[in-house]
Amino acid sequence: MRMTLMLPAILAAVFCALPLCAEPQALTLQQAIDKTLQHNPQLHQFKFTQQRLLAERDVQSLKPGYQLGVELENVAGTGEARGLAGAELTVALSSVIELDNKAQWRAAVVDARLNTLDWQQQAQTLDVLAELTRNYINLLASQQELTLTEEAVELSEALLQSAEKRAASGALSDAEIMRAKAQLAQVQIGRDALLQRIERQKIAIARFWGDTSANFNVVAGNLFAFGQSRPFAELYQRLQQSPALTIFASERRLKDAEVRLAQSQNRADLSWQVGVRRYQASDDTGLTFGISVPLFAERRNSAAIEAALAERNNVEYRQQDSLLILHERLFDAYSQRQQFITSHQQLAQYVIPNLEQALDLTRDAYQRGRSNYQDWLNAQQELLQAKRQILETATAVLLSQATIEQLTAEPVTQ
């Protein structure tokens, strides 16, 4: 019996672990997931593969067909066999009697392929939604970076205004004014480039449900809410039950079915034939009956069985190798998430408050004529750099979280 695919409901819970906020005219992650599940071309291709396998199962379940044969002997010869005088016409019906339930084993192989296809679809869906989530996080980060860039523009404009006031009183050279103007222009250039990048990222998200244009303005979400992580041991346990590894168990069942099918070929099928023969010379008819059995079928089939067994045994070693690789990826993502959360907390609690206070003091000193333009500019850039760093650490936390959820098919946070 084939497994019922319940992955969409699971994934809706998994990837919605990214904190969301409701904003008018904004795309939420849940909406993006729903559209992707409904319209993504990569996910819909499995439907056609399933249809092909179901049709193949019907074919493989069929018993051997019947053949109608006509045979004409002793014609166009010499003497008594000249012309049709000695002709013998045979009309026969023939078929094959399959032994050892070969049709059942052929259907079992297709059933195993259908089960494997289900797990492949779940694994592919996890991969697609993980990629969608990463694109979503990157766009969310770019939106936050745009806010930071607007702050940089405001700071640069304030710096220019203060510089112009000091220059008007003769306390500052024109060169400093030119530097302040250049600094403002550079920040504005960066803002324009960021706006273009956001548009590209929106198109990259829309393509997940087959759109070539983005029908949303912004994405909704809180980039700085991480939640409490589950213990690594619990996540690793979930990893071992995820589609990425469960697919090997399904593949092993497929190989077992192929082994049984190969073994069933050891029993040779019986070919039979029954017919009616007419003798032209005597105008008589008679029944014919024949049966044939291939010889040495078991010996000739031994290589096919060995190949099927080798394929089945190979699955176990590939599963072990995959588990080691996935464990490494899981631990790497888990460790990085913890590391970036710690860095984010240090930046938020100590670095940024001190740099904000330092900027306020430097600005006040500059306006009083107690510090120079470069001191204010440095203080401003140090604060902006720290804010960019905290933005990068928050983004890295959520990207690591998306990787963990892709591997485990479970939310990271409790």
LINNORQUI-V810304 format. One record per run of one state. SS is the DSSP state (~ for helix, > for strand, _ for the rest). FROM is the first residue (numbers start at 1). TO is the last residue. Records with the same first field share a line. If there is no record, write none. Layout:
SS=FROM-TO + FROM-TO
This chain:
_=1-6 + 18-25 + 28-28 + 40-40 + 61-66 + 74-78 + 82-87 + 98-101 + 169-173 + 210-217 + 220-228 + 230-231 + 240-242 + 265-269 + 280-283 + 294-296 + 368-372 + 409-412 + 414-414
~=7-17 + 29-39 + 41-60 + 79-81 + 102-168 + 174-209 + 232-239 + 243-264 + 297-367 + 373-408
>=26-27 + 67-73 + 88-97 + 218-219 + 229-229 + 270-279 + 284-293 + 413-413
